[in-house]
Amino acid sequence: MPERYLQNTLTLPNIDDCDPAIFEKFIRYGVEKILSNFPATYDSRHYDVFVGYGGVAFMFFHLHQLFPDLTIAGDKVSLLCSTYLSASLSAVHNTSPKHLGFIGSHIGPLALAVVFYETIEKNTIVSSKYLDIIDKYHSLLIQEDSNEVLYGRAGYIYALIFIRKYCKDNEEIMTKIGDKKLKEIIKLIIKDGRDGAKKMTVENLKNVNDKITSPALMWSWHNAEYIGAIHGVAGIIATILQCGELAHPYLDELLQTTEWLAELVQSNKNYPARIQSTHDDLIQFCHGAPGILVSFLKIYSLYPTHTSSKNILSNAIAKTDLVWEYGILKKGVSGLCHNTLGNAYAFLLTYLVTRDEVQLRRALAFGLYGGEWEVKTHKNEVRVSDHPWSLFEGLGGGIIYWSDLMFILKNIKQLGVNSESVAQGKVIGFPCFTDL
């Protein structure tokens, strides 16, 4: 493990001593660096939410949701969102679709355009235009052979429920993406999950736990059974369950598989990226405990009284110690997918579910460490990612994380650390995954 992680020598800060202004400083400086180093242009193919302009636009959209009057470098964050979204959409128009997930395809910028023009610009004609474009991709979805979050059907589901969340007052939009389409997608994913489970054997599972039984559902990606958030079981289930009553016909199978996943490894061990692997050294959102932990927290919050929920939550809480010890990654500081601040969501979201102050102090410690990203990379303590200004590999992810910390801290100052209202109606989850 040492080759992937830095030793965690961080001290836990006192909550009362943490000023929200420090995170606002990180946000402002980070935005200015992105504007300078990754300006929105219209001759690029960097369209997606993962590492392109779509992700930067999503970052500004998130800032607007929390702080609608925030102005940085002379512009409101809503205007900056519009600028990067326009650049992303320009690139979408000049490329061919390869995938259908919100994060890694055309669908993300198009869905964001629907929501942006409907809720911020108040231009229903334009929002409907982009929804019509998304609708043309639906036939491709039937042929799609991937069910995971990044590129596949689960990612497409996120796009639709993202639109439904923000456009619920527009009857025309809600009719166009009605229950029928979501039901069709969920049914396809469940069918593939059942077929995949039938192919599983006990021999497949002995790498991780020789006492485990087979799950009710299992999906493969690139001919391997991945179990994490972005390519695997945890992410697919957490996304489907966010569809509410539409997931209820399959609830027993989904929660049985979640319990199976919770028991897959011992509480002090990490998850392998895939069932076939004997390696468990990837402690990051895309593979391993951080993403599975976030998935469990969302599933628990949706079904807190279910018989499976206590076990699911206790497993998630237990994994936070693992993330605290090994979660400072050499791969990078501020990105969401495989950087330190992506891991930090494990603590922040656990705090929001449990109101455990230790988890909030851990979240703050990682957030303060993340503010040193420039020093850490200049000293070569951590790598500079291939896309250092992006949402999932770079500074954009850190800005969203700091904005969530800033928002929660401001409310704690007013309401108290144990208040159930510290998020004040705002849904703060892992961006593009559980933030619905």
C-alpha positions in Angstrom: 0.0 0.0 0.0 2.7 2.6 0.7 3.4 3.2 -3.0 -0.2 4.5 -3.4 -0.8 6.4 -0.2 0.9 9.0 2.0 1.0 8.4 5.7 -1.9 10.3 7.4 -0.3 12.6 10.0 -3.2 15.1 10.0 -4.6 16.3 13.2 -8.4 16.6 13.7 -9.3 20.3 13.8 -11.8 21.7 16.3 -15.1 22.4 14.6 -15.5 25.8 16.3 -12.1 26.9 15.2 -12.8 26.3 11.5 -13.9 29.5 9.7 -16.0 28.9 6.5 -14.0 31.8 5.0 -11.0 29.6 4.6 -12.9 27.3 2.3 -14.3 30.3 0.4 -10.7 31.4 -0.1 -9.9 27.9 -1.6 -12.9 28.2 -3.8 -12.1 31.6 -5.2 -8.5 30.8 -5.8 -9.3 27.5 -7.4 -11.9 29.0 -9.8 -9.4 31.7 -10.9 -6.9 29.0 -11.6 -9.4 27.0 -13.7 -10.4 30.2 -15.6 -6.8 30.9 -16.4 -5.6 27.4 -17.2 -8.7 25.8 -18.7 -10.6 28.6 -20.5 -13.8 27.7 -22.3 -13.1 27.6 -26.0 -15.2 26.3 -28.9 -12.6 24.4 -30.9 -12.2 21.6 -28.4 -13.5 18.0 -27.9 -13.4 18.3 -24.1 -17.2 18.1 -23.7 -17.9 15.6 -20.9 -18.6 15.9 -17.2 -15.7 13.6 -16.3 -12.7 15.7 -17.4 -14.2 18.3 -19.8 -16.1 21.5 -19.9 -19.3 19.8 -18.9 -17.7 19.0 -15.5 -16.6 22.6 -14.9 -20.1 23.8 -15.9 -21.5 21.3 -13.4 -19.2 22.7 -10.7 -20.5 26.2 -11.3 -24.1 24.9 -11.3 -23.4 23.4 -7.9 -22.0 26.6 -6.6 -25.1 28.4 -7.8 -27.3 26.0 -6.0 -25.6 26.7 -2.7 -24.6 30.4 -3.2 -26.7 31.9 -6.0 -25.3 35.4 -5.5 -21.6 34.3 -5.5 -19.4 36.3 -7.8 -15.9 35.3 -8.7 -13.4 37.1 -10.9 -16.1 39.7 -11.6 -18.8 37.2 -12.8 -21.7 35.5 -11.1 -21.2 31.7 -11.0 -24.4 31.3 -13.1 -22.8 33.2 -15.9 -19.6 31.1 -15.6 -21.8 28.0 -15.7 -23.4 29.3 -19.0 -20.0 30.0 -20.5 -18.6 26.5 -19.9 -21.9 24.8 -20.7 -22.0 26.5 -24.1 -18.4 25.4 -24.8 -19.3 21.8 -23.8 -22.5 21.8 -26.0 -20.5 23.1 -28.9 -18.1 20.2 -28.6 -21.1 17.8 -28.2 -22.5 19.0 -31.5 -19.2 18.2 -33.2 -18.6 14.7 -31.9 -20.3 11.3 -32.2 -21.8 9.6 -29.1 -19.9 6.6 -27.8 -21.6 6.1 -24.4 -24.7 7.0 -22.6 -23.8 7.8 -18.9 -24.2 11.2 -17.4 -20.5 11.5 -16.4 -18.8 10.1 -19.4 -20.9 11.0 -22.5 -23.0 13.6 -24.3 -25.8 12.9 -22.0 -24.3 14.9 -19.0 -23.9 18.2 -20.8 -27.3 17.8 -22.4 -29.1 17.0 -19.2 -27.3 19.9 -17.5 -28.5 22.2 -20.3 -32.1 21.1 -19.7 -31.8 22.0 -16.0 -29.8 25.2 -16.5 -32.1 26.7 -19.1 -35.2 25.6 -17.2 -34.2 26.7 -13.7 -31.6 29.5 -14.1 -32.3 31.1 -17.5 -36.1 30.4 -17.3 -36.1 29.6 -21.0 -38.4 26.6 -21.4 -38.1 26.6 -25.2 -34.4 26.0 -25.0 -34.6 23.5 -22.2 -37.2 21.5 -24.2 -35.0 21.5 -27.2 -32.2 19.8 -25.3 -34.6 17.3 -23.8 -35.7 16.4 -27.3 -32.1 15.7 -28.2 -31.6 13.5 -25.2 -34.8 11.6 -26.2 -33.1 10.6 -29.5 -30.5 8.7 -27.5 -33.1 6.5 -25.9 -33.1 3.9 -28.7 -29.3 3.5 -28.3 -29.8 2.8 -24.7 -31.7 -0.4 -25.5 -28.7 -1.7 -27.4 -26.2 -0.5 -24.7 -24.3 -3.4 -23.1 -23.0 -1.5 -20.1 -25.0 -0.9 -17.0 -22.5 1.0 -14.9 -22.5 4.6 -13.7 -19.7 6.2 -15.7 -20.7 5.2 -19.3 -23.8 3.0 -19.0 -27.5 2.7 -18.2 -27.2 3.6 -14.6 -25.5 6.9 -15.6 -28.4 7.5 -18.0 -30.8 7.0 -15.1 -29.0 9.6 -13.1 -29.4 12.0 -16.0 -33.2 11.5 -16.0 -33.7 11.8 -12.3 -31.4 14.8 -12.2 -33.7 16.5 -14.7 -36.8 15.4 -12.8 -35.5 16.8 -9.6 -34.9 20.3 -10.9 -37.7 20.5 -13.5 -40.5 18.9 -11.5 -42.7 22.0 -11.9 -42.7 21.7 -15.7 -45.4 19.3 -16.7 -44.2 19.0 -20.3 -40.7 18.0 -19.3 -42.0 15.6 -16.6 -44.3 14.0 -19.2 -41.5 13.6 -21.7 -39.3 11.7 -19.2 -42.2 9.9 -17.5 -42.1 6.7 -15.5 -42.4 4.5 -18.6 -38.9 5.3 -19.8 -37.3 4.9 -16.4 -39.2 1.6 -15.9 -37.9 0.3 -19.2 -34.3 1.1 -18.3 -34.5 -0.3 -14.8 -36.1 -3.5 -16.2 -33.2 -3.9 -18.7 -30.6 -3.4 -15.9 -32.3 -5.9 -13.6 -32.5 -8.5 -16.3 -28.8 -8.2 -17.0 -28.2 -8.4 -13.2 -30.2 -11.6 -12.9 -28.4 -13.2 -15.8 -25.1 -12.1 -14.4 -25.8 -13.6 -11.0 -26.7 -17.0 -12.6 -23.2 -17.1 -14.1 -21.6 -16.5 -10.7 -20.1 -19.5 -8.9 -18.8 -19.9 -5.4 -15.4 -20.4 -6.9 -15.6 -16.8 -8.2 -16.0 -15.5 -4.7 -13.3 -17.4 -2.8 -10.7 -14.7 -3.6 -12.4 -12.4 -1.1 -14.4 -14.5 1.3 -14.7 -18.2 1.3 -17.9 -18.1 3.4 -19.9 -15.8 1.1 -22.9 -16.9 -0.9 -23.8 -15.7 -4.4 -25.7 -12.4 -4.8 -29.2 -12.0 -6.3 -27.8 -9.6 -8.9 -24.4 -9.2 -10.6 -23.2 -7.1 -13.6 -20.0 -7.2 -15.6 -18.0 -4.5 -17.2 -15.3 -5.4 -19.8 -16.0 -9.1 -19.0 -15.3 -8.7 -15.2 -17.5 -8.4 -12.2 -16.7 -5.0 -10.8 -18.2 -4.1 -7.4 -17.4 -0.4 -6.8 -19.3 2.8 -7.4 -18.3 3.9 -10.8 -18.2 0.7 -12.8 -19.9 -1.9 -10.5 -22.6 -3.2 -8.3 -22.6 -0.6 -5.6 -23.0 2.3 -8.0 -25.7 0.6 -10.1 -27.8 -0.3 -7.0 -27.5 3.1 -5.4 -28.6 4.8 -8.6 -31.6 2.5 -9.2 -32.8 3.0 -5.7 -32.9 6.7 -6.1 -35.8 6.1 -8.6 -38.1 5.6 -5.6 -41.2 3.6 -6.2 -40.1 2.6 -9.6 -37.4 0.5 -8.0 -39.8 -1.2 -5.5 -40.6 -4.3 -7.7 -37.0 -5.2 -7.4 -36.3 -4.0 -3.8 -35.7 -7.4 -2.3 -33.1 -8.3 -4.9 -31.4 -4.9 -4.7 -31.1 -4.9 -0.9 -30.1 -8.6 -0.7 -27.3 -7.8 -3.1 -26.3 -4.7 -1.1 -26.2 -6.9 2.1 -24.1 -9.4 0.2 -21.7 -6.7 -0.8 -21.5 -5.4 2.8 -20.4 -8.8 4.0 -18.0 -9.5 1.1 -14.9 -8.5 3.1 -14.0 -8.0 6.7 -14.8 -4.7 8.3 -11.1 -3.6 8.5 -10.3 -4.6 4.9 -10.8 -2.8 1.6 -12.8 -4.1 -1.3 -11.1 -5.4 -4.4 -12.0 -3.6 -7.6 -13.6 -6.7 -9.0 -14.5 -10.2 -7.8 -11.7 -11.9 -9.7 -9.0 -9.8 -8.2 -6.9 -10.7 -5.1 -5.7 -7.1 -4.8 -7.4 -4.6 -2.5 -5.0 -1.6 -2.6 -7.2 0.8 -4.5 -8.8 3.0 -1.8 -10.6 5.6 -4.0 -14.1 6.5 -5.1 -14.0 4.6 -8.4 -12.7 1.4 -6.9 -12.8 0.3 -3.3 -14.2 1.4 0.0 -14.8 5.1 -0.5 -17.3 4.7 -3.3 -19.0 1.7 -1.8 -19.3 3.5 1.5 -20.9 6.5 -0.2 -23.3 4.1 -2.0 -24.2 2.4 1.3 -24.9 5.7 3.0 -27.3 6.7 0.2 -29.1 3.3 0.3 -29.4 3.6 4.1 -30.8 7.1 3.8 -33.5 5.9 1.4 -34.5 2.9 3.4 -33.5 3.6 7.1 -36.1 1.2 8.6 -35.5 -1.8 6.3 -34.2 -4.9 8.0 -31.0 -4.7 5.9 -30.3 -1.0 6.8 -28.6 -1.4 10.2 -26.0 -3.8 8.8 -25.5 -1.6 5.7 -24.9 1.5 7.8 -22.6 -0.2 10.3 -20.5 -1.5 7.4 -20.2 2.0 5.9 -19.2 3.5 9.3 -16.5 0.8 9.8 -14.9 1.6 6.5 -14.3 5.3 7.4 -11.4 4.2 9.6 -9.8 2.5 6.6 -10.3 5.7 4.4 -8.9 7.9 7.2 -5.7 5.8 7.4 -5.1 5.2 3.7 -7.2 7.9 2.0 -4.5 10.5 1.3 -3.5 9.5 -2.3 -0.3 10.0 -4.2 -2.4 10.1 -7.4 -3.7 13.6 -6.7 -5.3 15.9 -4.2 -8.5 17.6 -5.4 -10.2 15.3 -7.9 -13.3 13.2 -7.2 -12.5 9.9 -8.9 -9.1 8.9 -7.5 -7.9 11.8 -5.5 -7.9 12.6 -1.8 -10.9 15.0 -1.7 -13.0 12.4 -3.5 -12.2 10.1 -0.5 -13.1 13.0 1.9 -16.8 12.7 0.9 -16.8 9.4 2.9 -16.4 11.5 6.1 -18.7 14.4 5.2 -21.6 12.2 4.1 -21.2 9.9 7.1 -21.4 12.9 9.3 -24.6 14.0 7.6 -26.2 10.6 8.3 -24.9 10.0 11.8 -24.1 13.5 13.1 -20.8 12.0 14.5 -18.5 15.0 15.1 -15.4 12.9 14.6 -16.5 12.3 11.0 -17.0 16.0 10.4 -13.6 16.8 11.9 -12.1 14.2 9.5 -13.9 15.9 6.6 -12.5 19.2 7.7 -9.0 17.9 8.1 -9.0 16.5 4.5 -10.5 19.7 3.2 -7.8 21.8 4.8 -5.1 19.4 3.5 -6.7 19.8 0.0 -6.2 23.5 0.2 -2.5 22.8 0.0 -2.8 21.1 -3.4 -0.4 23.5 -5.1 2.3 23.1 -2.6 1.9 19.3 -2.5 2.2 19.0 -6.3 5.1 21.5 -6.6 7.0 19.4 -4.0 6.2 16.2 -6.0 4.5 14.7 -3.0 1.5 13.9 -5.2 1.1 13.6 -8.9 -0.5 16.2 -11.2 -3.3 14.4 -13.0 -3.8 14.2 -16.7 -6.7 16.7 -16.4 -5.7 18.9 -13.4 -8.6 21.4 -13.8 -11.4 19.0 -14.4 -14.2 17.8 -12.1 -13.3 14.1 -11.6 -9.5 14.3 -11.9 -8.7 17.8 -10.8 -9.5 21.1 -9.1 -13.2 21.2 -10.1 -13.9 18.4 -7.7 -12.1 20.1 -4.8 -14.1 23.3 -5.4 -17.4 21.4 -5.0 -16.1 19.7 -1.9 -15.0 22.9 -0.3 -18.4 24.5 -1.2 -20.2 21.8 0.6 -18.0 22.2 3.7 -18.4 25.9 3.6 -22.2 25.6 3.4 -22.4 23.1 6.2 -20.0 25.1 8.4 -22.0 28.3 8.0 -25.2 26.5 9.0 -23.5 24.8 12.0 -22.4 28.2 13.3 -26.1 29.2 13.3 -27.9 25.9 14.1 -25.3 23.7 16.0 -23.3 20.8 15.0 -26.0 18.2 15.9 -28.8 19.9 14.1 -30.8 17.9 11.6 -31.0 21.0 9.5 -27.4 21.8 8.7 -28.0 21.1 5.1 -31.2 23.2 5.1 -33.0 21.4 2.4 -30.0 21.2 0.1 -29.1 17.7 -1.1 -25.4 17.3 -0.5 -24.0 14.0 -1.8 -21.3 12.8 -4.0 -21.4 14.9 -7.2 -23.1 13.3 -10.2 -24.0 10.2 -8.1 -25.8 10.6 -4.8 -26.5 14.4 -4.9 -30.2 14.0 -5.7 
